[in-house]
Amino acid sequence: MLQSMVGFMLFAALTLVSGTSTYGKEIIEDVHEQFQIQKQQLPLSVMPSTTNPGDVIFVRSNRAQAVTLFSQTYRLQPSQGEYSRFIPIPFNAKPGTYQVTTTDKQRSVPLTISPKKFAVDVLTVSNQLNDMRQDTNRINADQKKINAARSSSAKVPYFTGAFTQPAVGTLTTPFGYQRVVNGVPANRHSAIDIANKPGTPIWASNHGKVVLADSLYLTGNTIIIDHGLNVFSIYAHMSKLEVKVGQEVKQGQVIGLMGTTGFSTGPHLHYGMLIGNTYVNPQPFFEASPFQWK
């Protein structure tokens, strides 16, 4: 928009210069000056402007390299001629209006966090399954593999459009439910569960690169895909893996088959989206491309 306006004004100025008036030269000088000023003051973009606990925002700027939010500093990553970063909204974030501010204090954009309640999911499992959650040695060993897989991400995103549902089935556990296992409060379920018959195809929810494809203790046959810009998706409890680490995949490509491996009470896909190592609500990614969030 700015470049179009500048181009039109330059054309008008050059037309005037070609005549006897020197007014065109003054317009050209003024246009260049205003363009440089606006170039230095390109806006800070925060999308969406209204969000919920557990969701994520996308911060972009052509100038600022870091912003502050929740009294924390977040360094933006250089990518495709700008600086950007996805920032997770904590589950315990209180409703209200906050300011996303550049560290140089030159730009500030309001962010509204709306209240959201999460239901409780009561789960009863066998003693054998429940005992699996107590084997911290195996769990910690797998966590090291997972952390290594998500330790770096492509600076240029593989994706441009919205993400798609990774499987056909019934949503049995929505995002954010507080789990209670055998009467004892457990971790929050920061993913979604989609149930269907064994062997149901599992699709890559967007373009990316496989950074983990392995059989893990709790999550069973598991795949993690790097989509770039520190965005990852995880697919767990599958009966079969159809891709390997290092392989680039396309949106909708079959990457595995639904199963019930690991800590699982029946055939389903445990699907999650993460920013680094932090799970976030996948629903905004399904509804629209992050580049089109409002």
Helices and strands as residue ranges (DSSP letters): H 2-17, H 23-40, E 45-47, E 50-51, E 56-61, E 66-69, E 72-75, E 77-79, E 82-88, E 96-102, E 108-113, E 120-123, H 127-132, H 136-149, E 170-173, E 177-181, E 184-189, E 192-195, E 201-203, E 208-216, E 220-228, E 231-238, E 240-241, E 248-249, E 254-257, E 268-275, E 278-280, H 283-287, G 290-292
